[in-house]
Amino acid sequence: MNFKVDVEMTPEELRKVLGLPDVESFQKEMMSKIQERMDAGVDGYDPLTLFQPYMASGLGSMDAIQKMLLNMMTSYTSSSKNADKNK
């Protein structure tokens, strides 16, 4: 027997139901401080320095992402085939 329940609620309502804190104001404050520092040119907050770790390995990181996705897909297909055999 299967049951399916669909619940429509906003992210804010879900946070309240789960008892999670509302961090929207904190996030906005932190983002505005980071923006101010970037605008002022503080060391370490210029766009090139912020994105350098992501761009440093360039194609190497893209290759790693592709390998990770391939591993995920192959493990999913092999696990679904095993589940079908067990039925």
C-alpha positions as CSV (number, residue, x, y, z in Angstrom):
1,M,0.0,0.0,0.0
2,N,1.4,3.4,-1.0
3,F,0.4,6.8,0.3
4,K,1.3,10.0,-1.4
5,V,0.9,13.4,0.4
6,D,1.5,16.7,-1.3
7,V,2.1,19.7,0.8
8,E,2.3,23.2,-0.5
9,M,4.2,25.7,1.6
10,T,6.6,28.5,1.2
11,P,10.2,28.1,2.3
12,E,9.5,30.4,5.3
13,E,6.6,28.2,6.4
14,L,8.7,25.0,6.1
15,R,11.4,26.6,8.2
16,K,8.9,27.4,10.9
17,V,7.4,23.9,10.8
18,L,10.9,22.4,11.2
19,G,11.9,24.8,13.8
20,L,14.8,26.2,11.9
21,P,16.0,29.8,12.6
22,D,15.2,32.6,10.2
23,V,18.6,33.8,8.9
24,E,17.4,36.0,6.1
25,S,18.3,39.3,7.9
26,F,21.7,37.9,8.9
27,Q,22.4,36.8,5.3
28,K,21.4,40.2,3.9
29,E,23.6,41.9,6.5
30,M,26.6,39.7,5.7
31,M,26.1,40.2,1.9
32,S,26.0,43.9,2.3
33,K,29.2,43.9,4.3
34,I,30.9,41.8,1.7
35,Q,29.7,44.1,-1.0
36,E,31.0,47.2,0.9
37,R,34.4,45.6,1.3
38,M,34.5,44.6,-2.4
39,D,33.5,48.2,-3.4
40,A,36.2,49.6,-1.1
41,G,38.8,47.3,-2.5
42,V,39.9,45.7,0.8
43,D,42.6,43.0,0.3
44,G,41.1,39.6,-0.4
45,Y,37.7,41.0,-1.4
46,D,38.4,41.9,-5.0
47,P,36.5,39.7,-7.5
48,L,39.6,38.1,-9.0
49,T,40.9,37.0,-5.6
50,L,37.5,35.6,-4.6
51,F,37.2,33.5,-7.7
52,Q,40.8,32.5,-8.1
53,P,40.4,29.1,-6.2
54,Y,37.6,28.1,-8.6
55,M,39.5,29.1,-11.7
56,A,43.0,27.9,-10.6
57,S,42.6,24.4,-11.9
58,G,40.4,25.3,-14.8
59,L,39.9,22.3,-17.0
60,G,41.1,20.0,-14.2
61,S,38.2,20.9,-12.0
62,M,35.8,20.5,-14.8
63,D,37.2,17.0,-15.5
64,A,36.8,16.1,-11.8
65,I,33.1,17.2,-11.9
66,Q,32.5,15.1,-15.0
67,K,34.1,12.1,-13.4
68,M,32.0,12.6,-10.2
69,L,28.8,12.8,-12.3
70,L,29.8,9.7,-14.3
71,N,30.5,7.7,-11.1
72,M,27.1,8.8,-9.6
73,M,25.2,7.8,-12.8
74,T,27.0,4.4,-13.1
75,S,26.4,3.6,-9.4
76,Y,22.8,4.6,-9.7
77,T,22.2,2.4,-12.8
78,S,24.0,-0.6,-11.2
79,S,22.0,-0.3,-8.0
80,S,18.7,0.0,-9.8
81,K,19.5,-3.1,-11.8
82,N,20.3,-5.0,-8.6
83,A,17.1,-3.9,-7.1
84,D,15.2,-5.1,-10.2
85,K,16.9,-8.5,-9.9
86,N,15.9,-8.8,-6.2
87,K,12.2,-8.3,-7.0
